[in-house]
Amino acid sequence: MGKRLRANQVGVTVAHPEHGGWISPNPADTYDESDPLVKAHPWLFSTADELAERDEEPVRDSIPVEQATRAPGERRTTRRQR
């Protein structure tokens, strides 16, 4: 028995190499490195250690996003000031 791998991406659908059906590997499930799905799509799987290293990278803060609608009680001007 080889290494146990997990899917490293969510929402990716690939063709299964044995039956040709579409499958979305669940990151919660583990797959053996000899699994035909892992052999056909190695870019989609990582070891638990690799996933842990990836999760330790700092997350970039989001840029400010303009608020499209006014908040309750907020007043917005509709005329330009001269």
Number of C-alpha atoms within 10 A of each C-alpha: 6 9 12 16 23 22 23 19 15 11 10 13 12 16 14 16 14 9 7 9 10 12 13 14 22 15 17 9 10 17 22 15 19 12 12 14 20 21 14 14 13 13 11 19 23 22 16 16 10 13 15 11 9 11 10 8 8 7 7 6 6 6 6 6 6 6 7 6 8 9 9 6 6 7 8 9 6 6 6 5 5 3
